[in-house]
Amino acid sequence: MSRPDRRHFTFGCLSTLVVGAPAIAGAQVHTPAILPPRTLNILVPTLGGTGLDLVGNVLADCLGEAGIDARIELTASGEASDAVSKLLSPRTDPSTTVLIASGAIIGTLLYRHAAIYLSSTRPLVRLLNDYGVVVVSRDNPAANFSELAAAWVAAPESVRWTGAKLGSTGHLLALSIARQLNLPANAVSYRPSVTGAAGLKAVLAGQVECGVINLSDLVPYLGSGLLRALAVAAPQRLPGLNVPTLFEYGVDCRTPNWCGLFASPGISQSGYQALLGMTDRMVSTLTWRSKLYQYNWISAYLGGEPFEVYVQAETERLRDLLTALGL
């Protein structure tokens, strides 16, 4: 991904009266505002070419315009638990390192009964929502989701699915759809793909009948005529995407694949506030807003303690869902 020229500027300092300091005639006493880090290492818990990799690169570009040298570090193993371990390592500087993760990452860690979870980190901010879209190739005989569902119920083995890793939002969405269609979990023939692009290629090649792909991964294919989007797992139809929701077809699946940043639990309060201030400023920039539009992301900014509460609730929701699905 090409990056724009980075323009440097200094974040303004806020002047604050020091409570309890002795008054000195004619003097003003100030404490400096907490400044953002000059460098930032963004850990991506996947290989390159994934949605999280894309978000990480966009973050690096936006922060670069603010004079912050933000760099991406992919996880060579492609295992999210390794990225979490890196964040928790005593050799990692907590004030200059964040992990980018999502609801899908929580699901995959829970599904695999990993030894380490995002609950070991300190949630920083939720940035955006992305939504799963049920797609088929242009040659698929199903004209809409109702026809696809009917074919699946009639012959479960005839409809093969693809999406992200087992336990991911896409995998759980396919299983949730099956459950609402009164199909057992073992009726879901699901082929995990390393990236959204790989999943799309599997659909186009006829290796599977349909895919659950994040909307952002569909951007290069929108309007190409090679794929057809049958339904989106969103609360309502999304702007600029004339695709019905699953709820319109009687399937109550309206959960986003949110994406956010996580800090080390060892970070100081001042370091945590510095990172919060950094992201607060970034999401208000024109560059960030234009990227949301470009990739069909929905702004869902939530920072600090409210996001910590949200992550805890999401972890419990996903754990309960996996249990209900027999996983």
Salt bridges, closest charged atoms under 4 A:
ASP61 OD1 - ARG3 NE 3.26
GLU65 OE1 - ARG7 NH2 3.67
ASP69 OD2 - ARG71 NH2 2.83
GLU73 OE2 - LYS86 NZ 2.42
GLU79 OE1 - ARG112 NH1 2.24
GLU209 OE2 - ARG160 NH2 2.73
GLU248 OE1 - ARG237 NH2 2.93
ASP252 OD1 - ARG254 NE 2.74
GLU308 OE2 - ARG122 NE 3.66
GLU314 OE2 - ARG317 NE 2.77
GLU316 OE2 - ARG319 NH1 2.77
